């Protein structure tokens, strides 16, 4: 059996998809995200705050790693790390990023893309202080940074076993959110 054939034999989208009626979607993606996160928490989805953070290095190569969501509000999706880490250096050079959440048991994914801003020194210090003593060891407050992805685009993807997936895309335009269904085949949005 070829590797490709082995991969084709592995079941995918084996979760239990909740009903997702896009007509009931709120005007703000943060409200929908928090609702979906509550569903993940209520159903005991493992590691619901884990997300993939993608940045770009100085050569234009993408780089991805798993980080933990620290906060979400109208100010953006927050994560933290060392200022001198690869992600810190990449964000200092190119302050844009993408985030991806995958809640497999619910067949749900959320993607967030936008510019990245640094939180205040006080917010970063408070995040560092909230870590365990062992996690703070050897880190000075100036080395620890809290960043926020201020989204321009947020996509809510609801998988379906029949592969007729639903993508609801929010876009920030002219100081307001618009949203609509986006076709996976054409990329066109009905906003």
Backbone as a printed PyTorch tensor [residue, N CA C, xyz], in Angstrom:
tensor([[[  0.8500,  -1.1810,   0.0000],
         [  0.0000,   0.0000,   0.0000],
         [  0.8930,   1.2400,   0.0000]],

        [[  0.5710,   2.2050,  -0.8410],
         [  1.3480,   3.4400,  -0.8940],
         [  1.0170,   4.3100,   0.3120]],

        [[  1.8880,   5.2530,   0.5700],
         [  1.6210,   6.1970,   1.6660],
         [  0.3310,   6.9560,   1.3860]],

        [[  0.1580,   7.4090,   0.1470],
         [ -1.0620,   8.1400,  -0.2030],
         [ -2.2960,   7.2910,   0.0310]],

        [[ -2.2350,   6.0120,  -0.3140],
         [ -3.3780,   5.1190,  -0.0990],
         [ -3.6320,   4.9230,   1.3980]],

        [[ -2.5610,   4.7930,   2.1820],
         [ -2.7200,   4.6900,   3.6410],
         [ -3.4150,   5.9330,   4.1900]],

        [[ -2.9830,   7.0960,   3.6970],
         [ -3.5770,   8.3480,   4.1780],
         [ -5.0550,   8.4220,   3.7980]],

        [[ -5.3950,   7.9830,   2.5930],
         [ -6.8050,   8.0110,   2.1510],
         [ -7.6860,   7.1100,   3.0120]],

        [[ -7.1020,   6.0710,   3.5870],
         [ -7.8640,   5.1240,   4.4000],
         [ -8.1270,   5.6230,   5.8190]],

        [[ -7.4450,   6.6600,   6.2140],
         [ -7.6360,   7.2010,   7.5670],
         [ -8.8930,   8.0700,   7.5840]],

        [[ -9.8490,   7.7920,   8.4720],
         [-11.0670,   8.6050,   8.5290],
         [-10.7530,  10.0530,   8.9140]],

        [[-11.4820,  10.9590,   8.3450],
         [-11.3620,  12.3720,   8.7250],
         [-12.7570,  12.9240,   8.9850]],

        [[-12.7800,  14.0280,   9.7030],
         [-14.0430,  14.6560,  10.1000],
         [-14.9500,  13.6510,  10.7980]],

        [[-14.4340,  13.1170,  11.8950],
         [-15.1560,  12.0900,  12.6380],
         [-15.8510,  12.6560,  13.8670]],

        [[-15.8540,  13.9630,  14.0240],
         [-16.4660,  14.5660,  15.2060],
         [-17.9770,  14.6410,  15.1010]],

        [[-18.5390,  15.3920,  16.0160],
         [-19.9830,  15.5940,  16.1090],
         [-20.2480,  17.0830,  15.9040]],

        [[-20.5760,  17.4540,  14.6830],
         [-20.7380,  18.8630,  14.3330],
         [-22.0270,  19.4500,  14.9000]],

        [[-21.8950,  20.5310,  15.6900],
         [-23.0990,  21.2190,  16.1520],
         [-23.7860,  21.9260,  14.9760]],

        [[-25.0260,  22.2610,  15.1640],
         [-25.7560,  23.0260,  14.1520],
         [-25.1350,  24.4110,  14.0660]],

        [[-24.9180,  24.9010,  12.8610],
         [-24.3720,  26.2390,  12.6470],
         [-25.2260,  26.9430,  11.6080]],

        [[-26.1430,  27.7710,  12.0800],
         [-27.0120,  28.5470,  11.1990],
         [-26.3900,  29.9270,  11.0500]],

        [[-25.8030,  30.1880,   9.9090],
         [-25.0910,  31.4520,   9.6970],
         [-26.0230,  32.6600,   9.7410]],

        [[-27.3170,  32.4360,   9.5730],
         [-28.2680,  33.5590,   9.6420],
         [-28.3480,  34.1350,  11.0440]],

        [[-27.9460,  33.3440,  12.0380],
         [-27.9600,  33.8100,  13.4350],
         [-26.6210,  34.3890,  13.8780]],

        [[-25.6900,  34.5410,  12.9500],
         [-24.3510,  35.0070,  13.3120],
         [-24.3950,  36.4430,  13.8260]],

        [[-23.6710,  36.7040,  14.9160],
         [-23.6210,  38.0770,  15.4350],
         [-22.8370,  38.9880,  14.4940]],

        [[-22.9650,  40.2760,  14.6900],
         [-22.2880,  41.2540,  13.8430],
         [-20.7850,  41.2930,  14.0910]],

        [[-20.3480,  40.8510,  15.2520],
         [-18.9390,  40.9240,  15.6560],
         [-18.3480,  39.5200,  15.7630]],

        [[-17.1950,  39.2640,  15.1540],
         [-16.6150,  37.9150,  15.2150],
         [-16.1810,  37.5020,  16.6200]],

        [[-15.8700,  38.4420,  17.4930],
         [-15.4710,  38.0780,  18.8570],
         [-16.6180,  37.3630,  19.5630]],

        [[-17.8410,  37.8440,  19.3790],
         [-19.0030,  37.2140,  20.0160],
         [-19.1780,  35.7810,  19.5270]],

        [[-19.0330,  35.5500,  18.2180],
         [-19.1630,  34.1910,  17.6890],
         [-18.0120,  33.3190,  18.1750]],

        [[-16.8010,  33.8640,  18.1980],
         [-15.6610,  33.0960,  18.6850],
         [-15.8870,  32.6530,  20.1280]],

        [[-16.3290,  33.5590,  20.9830],
         [-16.5600,  33.2060,  22.3840],
         [-17.6680,  32.1680,  22.5180]],

        [[-18.6750,  32.2380,  21.6800],
         [-19.7350,  31.2300,  21.6850],
         [-19.1780,  29.8630,  21.2850]],

        [[-18.3690,  29.8330,  20.2320],
         [-17.7680,  28.5660,  19.8100],
         [-16.7960,  28.0500,  20.8610]],

        [[-16.0390,  28.9340,  21.4940],
         [-15.1170,  28.5130,  22.5500],
         [-15.9010,  27.9360,  23.7230]],

        [[-17.0140,  28.5580,  24.0830],
         [-17.8610,  28.0050,  25.1560],
         [-18.3380,  26.6030,  24.7970]],

        [[-18.7330,  26.3880,  23.5200],
         [-19.1340,  25.0440,  23.0860],
         [-17.9810,  24.0560,  23.2680]],

        [[-16.7800,  24.4780,  22.9040],
         [-15.6110,  23.5970,  23.0400],
         [-15.3500,  23.2840,  24.5110]],

        [[-15.4660,  24.2760,  25.3680],
         [-15.2600,  24.0620,  26.8040],
         [-16.3500,  23.1620,  27.3830]],

        [[-17.6060,  23.4280,  27.0010],
         [-18.7190,  22.6180,  27.5080],
         [-18.5990,  21.1560,  27.0950]],

        [[-18.0260,  20.9090,  25.9320],
         [-17.8800,  19.5340,  25.4440],
         [-16.5150,  18.9360,  25.7850]],

        [[-15.7810,  19.6280,  26.6520],
         [-14.4770,  19.1420,  27.1450],
         [-13.4860,  18.8540,  26.0200]],

        [[-13.4780,  19.7230,  25.0030],
         [-12.4830,  19.5990,  23.9360],
         [-11.1090,  19.8190,  24.5550]],

        [[-10.1750,  18.9360,  24.2600],
         [ -8.8200,  19.0560,  24.8020],
         [ -8.1290,  20.2970,  24.2400]],

        [[ -7.4340,  20.9990,  25.1220],
         [ -6.6120,  22.1560,  24.7410],
         [ -7.3580,  23.1630,  23.8600]],

        [[ -8.5110,  23.6540,  24.2770],
         [ -9.2830,  24.5540,  23.4130],
         [ -8.6330,  25.9180,  23.1950]],

        [[ -7.6620,  26.2860,  24.0400],
         [ -6.9910,  27.5810,  23.8680],
         [ -5.7130,  27.4800,  23.0420]],

        [[ -5.3430,  26.2630,  22.6460],
         [ -4.1650,  26.0880,  21.7900],
         [ -4.4810,  26.5790,  20.3870]],

        [[ -3.5170,  27.2720,  19.8110],
         [ -3.7040,  27.7800,  18.4540],
         [ -2.3670,  27.7600,  17.7370]],

        [[ -2.4190,  27.6460,  16.4360],
         [ -1.2250,  27.7510,  15.6220],
         [ -1.0370,  29.2120,  15.2650]],

        [[  0.1640,  29.7210,  15.5400],
         [  0.5370,  31.0910,  15.1860],
         [  1.4920,  31.0100,  14.0050]],

        [[  1.1520,  31.6880,  12.9210],
         [  2.0160,  31.7350,  11.7440],
         [  2.5420,  33.1480,  11.5540]],

        [[  3.8550,  33.2420,  11.3630],
         [  4.5300,  34.5060,  11.1010],
         [  5.3800,  34.3150,   9.8480]],

        [[  6.0940,  35.3590,   9.4680],
         [  6.9620,  35.2990,   8.2930],
         [  8.3390,  35.7970,   8.7040]],

        [[  9.3890,  35.0550,   8.2910],
         [ 10.7390,  35.4770,   8.6600],
         [ 11.2760,  36.5140,   7.6770]],

        [[ 12.4990,  36.9670,   7.9000],
         [ 13.0730,  38.0400,   7.0890],
         [ 13.2970,  37.6290,   5.6330]],

        [[ 13.3340,  36.3290,   5.3620],
         [ 13.4660,  35.8430,   3.9850],
         [ 12.1160,  35.6090,   3.3130]],

        [[ 11.0320,  35.9150,   4.0320],
         [  9.7030,  35.7160,   3.4750],
         [  9.1730,  34.3040,   3.6380]],

        [[  9.8810,  33.4800,   4.4120],
         [  9.4430,  32.0980,   4.6390],
         [  8.4490,  32.0560,   5.7990]],

        [[  7.3400,  31.3340,   5.6410],
         [  6.3870,  31.2160,   6.7400],
         [  6.9530,  30.3420,   7.8540]],

        [[  6.5170,  30.6210,   9.0600],
         [  6.9500,  29.8840,  10.2420],
         [  5.7180,  29.7030,  11.1140]],

        [[  5.5080,  28.5150,  11.6520],
         [  4.3230,  28.2460,  12.4710],
         [  4.7190,  27.5120,  13.7330]],

        [[  3.9770,  27.7950,  14.7990],
         [  4.1740,  27.1090,  16.0810],
         [  2.8740,  27.1810,  16.8670]],

        [[  2.7780,  26.3280,  17.8920],
         [  1.5880,  26.3080,  18.7410],
         [  1.8200,  27.2110,  19.9450]],

        [[  0.8500,  28.0790,  20.2150],
         [  0.8720,  28.9660,  21.3730],
         [ -0.4920,  28.8960,  22.0490]],

        [[ -0.6150,  29.5700,  23.1720],
         [ -1.8580,  29.5590,  23.9430],
         [ -2.5400,  30.9230,  23.8490]],

        [[ -3.8300,  30.9200,  23.6010],
         [ -4.6200,  32.1460,  23.5990],
         [ -4.6900,  32.6890,  25.0170]],

        [[ -4.3210,  33.9480,  25.2050],
         [ -4.3080,  34.5720,  26.5240],
         [ -5.5530,  35.4170,  26.7840]],

        [[ -6.1160,  35.9780,  25.7270],
         [ -7.2710,  36.8660,  25.8730],
         [ -7.8430,  37.0940,  24.4820]],

        [[ -9.0950,  37.4690,  24.4310],
         [ -9.7050,  37.9020,  23.1770],
         [-10.7420,  38.9650,  23.5190]],

        [[-10.7310,  40.0340,  22.7330],
         [-11.6700,  41.1390,  22.9180],
         [-11.6840,  41.9350,  21.6200]],

        [[-12.3900,  43.0530,  21.6450],
         [-12.3930,  43.9140,  20.4580],
         [-10.9900,  44.4350,  20.1440]],

        [[-10.0600,  44.3040,  21.0890],
         [ -8.6750,  44.7350,  20.8750],
         [ -7.8600,  43.6800,  20.1310]],

        [[ -8.3570,  42.4520,  20.0430],
         [ -7.6600,  41.4130,  19.3020],
         [ -7.4810,  40.1310,  20.0830]],

        [[ -6.8360,  39.1620,  19.4440],
         [ -6.5320,  37.8520,  20.0170],
         [ -5.1060,  37.9250,  20.5730]],

        [[ -4.9320,  37.6470,  21.8680],
         [ -3.6390,  37.8530,  22.5330],
         [ -2.8850,  36.5450,  22.7620]],

        [[ -1.5670,  36.6240,  22.6290],
         [ -0.6510,  35.5280,  22.9350],
         [  0.6320,  36.1550,  23.4610]],

        [[  1.5060,  35.3440,  24.0360],
         [  2.7030,  35.8940,  24.6620],
         [  3.9280,  35.0560,  24.3670]],

        [[  5.0920,  35.6320,  24.6450],
         [  6.3450,  34.9170,  24.4800],
         [  7.5370,  35.8240,  24.7060]],

        [[  8.7050,  35.2630,  24.5190],
         [  9.9500,  36.0160,  24.6630],
         [ 10.1110,  36.9890,  23.5010]],

        [[ 10.4750,  38.1940,  23.8130],
         [ 10.7150,  39.2040,  22.7710],
         [ 11.8420,  38.7460,  21.8280]],

        [[ 12.8520,  38.0690,  22.3660],
         [ 13.9890,  37.6370,  21.5740],
         [ 13.8190,  36.3000,  20.8720]],

        [[ 12.6580,  35.6650,  21.0150],
         [ 12.4070,  34.3820,  20.3470],
         [ 12.2720,  34.6010,  18.8440]],

        [[ 12.2380,  33.5030,  18.0920],
         [ 12.0430,  33.6090,  16.6410],
         [ 10.7520,  34.3610,  16.3370]],

        [[  9.6670,  34.0360,  17.0500],
         [  8.4060,  34.7350,  16.7640],
         [  8.5240,  36.2110,  17.1090]],

        [[  9.2140,  36.5340,  18.2140],
         [  9.3860,  37.9330,  18.5980],
         [ 10.1790,  38.7110,  17.5660]],

        [[ 11.2510,  38.1160,  17.0690],
         [ 12.0640,  38.7830,  16.0450],
         [ 11.2730,  38.9320,  14.7430]],

        [[ 10.5280,  37.8920,  14.3780],
         [  9.7400,  37.9620,  13.1460],
         [  8.6520,  39.0160,  13.2480]],

        [[  7.9950,  39.0890,  14.4010],
         [  6.9300,  40.0810,  14.5780],
         [  7.4780,  41.4970,  14.6310]],

        [[  8.6960,  41.6690,  15.1580],
         [  9.3160,  42.9940,  15.1680],
         [  9.6170,  43.4480,  13.7390]],

        [[ 10.0000,  42.4900,  12.8780],
         [ 10.3440,  42.7980,  11.4940],
         [  9.1090,  42.9490,  10.6100]],

        [[  8.1450,  42.0540,  10.8040],
         [  6.9180,  42.0530,  10.0010],
         [  5.7410,  41.8210,  10.9370]],

        [[  5.1350,  42.8790,  11.4390],
         [  4.0880,  42.7370,  12.4600],
         [  2.7180,  42.3250,  11.9080]],

        [[  2.6910,  41.1650,  11.2830],
         [  1.4420,  40.5580,  10.8270],
         [  1.4990,  39.0790,  11.1770]],

        [[  0.3370,  38.4800,  11.3480],
         [  0.3080,  37.0610,  11.7010],
         [ -1.0490,  36.4640,  11.3570]],

        [[ -1.0760,  35.1370,  11.4090],
         [ -2.3190,  34.3850,  11.2550],
         [ -2.4010,  33.3990,  12.4180]],

        [[ -3.6110,  33.1530,  12.8790],
         [ -3.8830,  32.1890,  13.9420],
         [ -4.8420,  31.1420,  13.3960]],

        [[ -4.7130,  29.9090,  13.8940],
         [ -5.6460,  28.8490,  13.5060],
         [ -5.9890,  28.0130,  14.7360]],

        [[ -7.2750,  27.8530,  14.9830],
         [ -7.7960,  26.9920,  16.0450],
         [ -8.4370,  25.7880,  15.3760]],

        [[ -8.2750,  24.5980,  15.9750],
         [ -8.9120,  23.3820,  15.4570],
         [ -9.5160,  22.6380,  16.6290]],

        [[-10.8350,  22.5690,  16.6470],
         [-11.5610,  21.8540,  17.6840],
         [-12.1660,  20.6070,  17.0400]],

        [[-11.3510,  19.5760,  16.9080],
         [-11.6860,  18.3680,  16.1570],
         [-13.0020,  17.7280,  16.5630]],

        [[-13.2790,  17.5310,  17.8700],
         [-14.5360,  16.8460,  18.1950],
         [-15.7790,  17.5680,  17.6830]],

        [[-15.6440,  18.8760,  17.4380],
         [-16.7750,  19.6640,  16.9440],
         [-16.6970,  19.9170,  15.4410]],

        [[-15.6340,  19.4220,  14.8100],
         [-15.3830,  19.6800,  13.3910],
         [-15.4230,  21.1740,  13.0950]],

        [[-14.7900,  21.9570,  13.9870],
         [-14.7820,  23.4080,  13.8350],
         [-13.3510,  23.9400,  13.8150]],

        [[-13.1590,  24.9480,  12.9850],
         [-11.8880,  25.6530,  12.9240],
         [-12.1740,  27.1440,  12.8370]],

        [[-11.2600,  27.9240,  13.4010],
         [-11.3430,  29.3810,  13.3010],
         [ -9.9810,  29.8650,  12.8430]],

        [[ -9.9890,  30.7460,  11.8490],
         [ -8.7500,  31.3670,  11.3710],
         [ -8.8560,  32.8710,  11.5450]],

        [[ -7.7690,  33.4690,  12.0300],
         [ -7.7110,  34.9100,  12.2960],
         [ -6.4690,  35.4440,  11.5930]],

        [[ -6.5940,  36.5520,  10.8820],
         [ -5.4530,  37.1240,  10.1760],
         [ -5.4810,  38.6360,  10.3110]],

        [[ -4.3010,  39.2260,  10.6040],
         [ -4.2420,  40.6720,  10.7090],
         [ -2.8950,  41.1830,  11.1620]],

        [[ -2.8780,  42.4570,  11.5050],
         [ -1.6430,  43.0720,  11.9900],
         [ -1.4610,  42.7250,  13.4580]],

        [[ -0.2350,  42.8100,  13.9190],
         [  0.0870,  42.4720,  15.3010],
         [  0.5700,  43.7280,  16.0100]],

        [[  0.0330,  43.9590,  17.2070],
         [  0.4630,  45.0910,  18.0320],
         [  0.9670,  44.5680,  19.3660]],

        [[  1.9220,  45.2870,  19.9200],
         [  2.4300,  44.9420,  21.2440],
         [  1.4950,  45.5120,  22.2930]],

        [[  1.2620,  44.7450,  23.3400],
         [  0.5000,  45.2360,  24.4840],
         [  1.3900,  46.1940,  25.2720]],

        [[  0.8120,  46.8720,  26.2190],
         [  1.6030,  47.7830,  27.0510],
         [  2.5770,  46.9880,  27.9160]],

        [[  3.5860,  47.6710,  28.4160],
         [  4.5600,  47.0270,  29.3040],
         [  3.8600,  46.4860,  30.5480]],

        [[  2.8690,  47.2070,  31.0580],
         [  2.1340,  46.7390,  32.2460],
         [  1.3490,  45.4630,  31.9430]],

        [[  0.7100,  45.3970,  30.7730],
         [ -0.0390,  44.1880,  30.4050],
         [  0.8990,  42.9950,  30.2260]],

        [[  2.0410,  43.2270,  29.5890],
         [  3.0150,  42.1520,  29.4050],
         [  3.5510,  41.6780,  30.7440]],

        [[  3.8450,  42.6230,  31.6510],
         [  4.3470,  42.2530,  32.9800],
         [  3.2920,  41.4810,  33.7600]],

        [[  2.0330,  41.8700,  33.6280],
         [  0.9520,  41.1620,  34.3270],
         [  0.8130,  39.7450,  33.7970]],

        [[  0.9820,  39.5620,  32.4830],
         [  0.9100,  38.2100,  31.9220],
         [  2.0550,  37.3640,  32.4490]],

        [[  3.2480,  37.9300,  32.5020],
         [  4.3910,  37.1950,  33.0380],
         [  4.1570,  36.8290,  34.4980]],

        [[  3.6230,  37.7670,  35.2720],
         [  3.3760,  37.5210,  36.6980],
         [  2.3370,  36.4240,  36.9140]],

        [[  1.4330,  36.2300,  35.9450],
         [  0.3800,  35.2110,  36.0730],
         [  0.9030,  33.8040,  35.7860]],

        [[  2.1010,  33.6960,  35.2360],
         [  2.6800,  32.3740,  34.9480],
         [  3.1780,  31.7420,  36.2400]],

        [[  3.3520,  30.4490,  36.2240],
         [  3.8780,  29.7610,  37.3980],
         [  5.3040,  30.2350,  37.6900]],

        [[  5.7480,  30.0330,  38.9190],
         [  7.0880,  30.4640,  39.2980],
         [  8.1370,  29.8100,  38.3940]],

        [[  7.9850,  28.5240,  38.1250],
         [  8.9760,  27.8510,  37.2780],
         [  8.9390,  28.3810,  35.8470]],

        [[  7.7640,  28.7680,  35.3630],
         [  7.6550,  29.3100,  34.0020],
         [  8.2120,  30.7310,  33.9160]],

        [[  8.2760,  31.4230,  35.0540],
         [  8.8400,  32.7850,  35.0810],
         [ 10.3510,  32.7820,  35.2940]],

        [[ 10.9090,  31.6750,  35.7350],
         [ 12.3250,  31.6160,  36.1120],
         [ 13.2250,  32.1180,  34.9890]],

        [[ 14.0600,  33.0690,  35.3250],
         [ 15.0440,  33.5860,  34.3860],
         [ 14.5100,  34.5430,  33.3450]],

        [[ 13.2480,  34.9270,  33.4310],
         [ 12.6700,  35.8520,  32.4440],
         [ 12.4820,  37.2110,  33.1130]],

        [[ 13.0670,  38.2360,  32.5430],
         [ 12.8410,  39.5810,  33.0850],
         [ 11.6050,  40.1640,  32.4290]],

        [[ 10.9070,  41.0700,  33.1220],
         [  9.6900,  41.6480,  32.5360],
         [  9.9130,  42.2570,  31.1540]],

        [[ 11.0510,  42.8450,  30.9050],
         [ 11.3050,  43.4330,  29.5940],
         [ 11.4630,  42.4190,  28.4780]],

        [[ 11.7560,  41.1690,  28.8360],
         [ 11.9140,  40.1160,  27.8270],
         [ 10.5830,  39.4790,  27.4390]],

        [[  9.5920,  39.5820,  28.3130],
         [  8.3000,  38.9270,  28.0760],
         [  7.3570,  39.8990,  27.3990]],

        [[  6.7120,  39.4410,  26.3350],
         [  5.8440,  40.3220,  25.5560],
         [  4.4790,  39.6810,  25.3490]],

        [[  3.4580,  40.4930,  25.4890],
         [  2.0950,  40.1160,  25.1240],
         [  1.7960,  40.8290,  23.8130]],

        [[  1.3720,  40.0760,  22.8170],
         [  1.0080,  40.6390,  21.5150],
         [ -0.4750,  40.3910,  21.2660]],

        [[ -1.0460,  41.1880,  20.3730],
         [ -2.4250,  40.9810,  19.9290],
         [ -2.4870,  40.9890,  18.4110]],

        [[ -3.1830,  40.0050,  17.8680],
         [ -3.5090,  40.0310,  16.4480],
         [ -4.8010,  40.8250,  16.3280]],

        [[ -4.7100,  41.9610,  15.6470],
         [ -5.8750,  42.8140,  15.3930],
         [ -6.4070,  42.3880,  14.0320]],

        [[ -7.5010,  41.6510,  14.0200],
         [ -7.8950,  40.9880,  12.7670],
         [ -8.4630,  41.9190,  11.7100]],

        [[ -8.1470,  41.5440,  10.4860],
         [ -8.7870,  42.1300,   9.3110],
         [ -9.7390,  41.1100,   8.6950]],

        [[ -9.4820,  39.8250,   9.0300],
         [-10.3030,  38.7300,   8.5050],
         [-10.3770,  37.6400,   9.5630]],

        [[-11.5970,  37.1380,   9.8130],
         [-11.8150,  36.0180,  10.7280],
         [-12.7520,  35.0460,  10.0180]],

        [[-12.3120,  33.7980,   9.9270],
         [-13.1140,  32.7760,   9.2570],
         [-13.5470,  31.7110,  10.2520]],

        [[-14.8250,  31.3930,  10.2400],
         [-15.3930,  30.3090,  11.0430],
         [-15.7550,  29.1880,  10.0760]],

        [[-15.1330,  28.0370,  10.2750],
         [-15.3070,  26.8940,   9.3890],
         [-15.9920,  25.7750,  10.1520]],

        [[-17.1360,  25.3480,   9.6570],
         [-17.8600,  24.2260,  10.2400],
         [-17.7950,  23.0750,   9.2660]],

        [[-17.0840,  22.0220,   9.6480],
         [-16.9830,  20.8570,   8.7940],
         [-18.2560,  20.0350,   8.8240]],

        [[-18.4330,  19.2770,   7.7630],
         [-19.5690,  18.3660,   7.6690],
         [-19.0730,  17.0610,   7.0740]],

        [[-19.5800,  15.9370,   7.5540],
         [-19.1290,  14.6390,   7.0140],
         [-19.3350,  14.5150,   5.5070]],

        [[-20.3620,  15.1770,   4.9630],
         [-20.6120,  15.0980,   3.5180],
         [-19.7190,  16.0530,   2.7230]],

        [[-18.8010,  16.7320,   3.4300],
         [-17.8260,  17.6730,   2.8450],
         [-18.4640,  18.9520,   2.3170]],

        [[-19.7230,  19.1940,   2.6090],
         [-20.3710,  20.4530,   2.2460],
         [-20.1580,  21.4260,   3.4060]],

        [[-18.9020,  21.8200,   3.6020],
         [-18.5100,  22.6320,   4.7400],
         [-19.0710,  24.0530,   4.6330]],

        [[-19.1800,  24.7040,   5.7730],
         [-19.6720,  26.0830,   5.8270],
         [-18.5300,  26.9800,   6.2770]],

        [[-18.2980,  28.0560,   5.5410],
         [-17.2990,  29.0630,   5.9030],
         [-18.0090,  30.4060,   6.0390]],

        [[-17.9660,  30.9350,   7.2470],
         [-18.5050,  32.2730,   7.4720],
         [-17.3070,  33.1830,   7.6940]],

        [[-17.1760,  34.1850,   6.8330],
         [-16.0090,  35.0620,   6.8640],
         [-16.4240,  36.4690,   7.2670]],

        [[-15.7000,  36.9910,   8.2670],
         [-15.8490,  38.3820,   8.6940],
         [-14.6820,  39.1770,   8.1290]],

        [[-14.9710,  40.3680,   7.6150],
         [-13.9260,  41.2740,   7.1190],
         [-14.1310,  42.6580,   7.7360]],

        [[-13.0060,  43.2420,   8.1520],
         [-13.0350,  44.5950,   8.7210],
         [-12.8600,  45.5870,   7.5780]],

        [[-13.8840,  46.4100,   7.3640],
         [-13.8530,  47.3870,   6.2710],
         [-14.4490,  48.6920,   6.7650]],

        [[-13.6960,  49.7490,   6.5550],
         [-14.1910,  51.1000,   6.8540],
         [-14.7930,  51.1900,   8.2550]],

        [[-14.0500,  50.7100,   9.2430],
         [-14.4110,  50.8330,  10.6640],
         [-15.6200,  50.0070,  11.0780]],

        [[-15.9010,  48.9340,  10.3350],
         [-17.0240,  48.0630,  10.7020],
         [-16.7840,  46.6570,  10.1470]],

        [[-17.4230,  45.6820,  10.7750],
         [-17.3530,  44.2970,  10.3080],
         [-18.4670,  44.0310,   9.3110]],

        [[-18.1470,  43.2850,   8.2700],
         [-19.1620,  42.7050,   7.3990],
         [-18.8920,  41.2080,   7.4030]],

        [[-19.9050,  40.4190,   7.1260],
         [-19.6940,  38.9800,   7.1050],
         [-20.6330,  38.3140,   6.1120]],

        [[-20.1930,  37.1410,   5.6700],
         [-21.0000,  36.3740,   4.7380],
         [-20.3880,  35.0090,   4.4980]],

        [[-21.1250,  34.1950,   3.7950],
         [-20.6850,  32.8440,   3.4500],
         [-19.6600,  32.9440,   2.3380]],

        [[-18.5780,  32.1730,   2.4640],
         [-17.5710,  32.1400,   1.4140],
         [-17.5270,  30.7430,   0.8350]],

        [[-17.5270,  30.6670,  -0.4610],
         [-17.4730,  29.3830,  -1.1420],
         [-16.0450,  28.8710,  -1.1520]],

        [[-15.8430,  27.6310,  -0.7420],
         [-14.5140,  27.0230,  -0.7690],
         [-14.0470,  26.8200,  -2.2020]],

        [[-14.9850,  26.6330,  -3.0930],
         [-14.6160,  26.3620,  -4.4890],
         [-14.1590,  27.6180,  -5.2230]],

        [[-14.8610,  28.7350,  -5.0060],
         [-14.5560,  29.9360,  -5.7760],
         [-13.7960,  30.9810,  -4.9650]],

        [[-13.8950,  30.8950,  -3.6410],
         [-13.2880,  31.9200,  -2.8090],
         [-14.1390,  33.1840,  -2.7400]],

        [[-15.2670,  33.1730,  -3.4560],
         [-16.1200,  34.3440,  -3.4610],
         [-16.9800,  34.3910,  -2.2080]],

        [[-17.1500,  35.5700,  -1.7030],
         [-17.9650,  35.7520,  -0.5130],
         [-19.2920,  36.3740,  -0.8810]],

        [[-20.3060,  35.9240,  -0.2050],
         [-21.6210,  36.5210,  -0.3400],
         [-21.7970,  37.3910,   0.8930]],

        [[-21.4970,  38.6650,   0.7810],
         [-21.5320,  39.5700,   1.9450],
         [-22.7180,  40.4930,   1.9060]]])
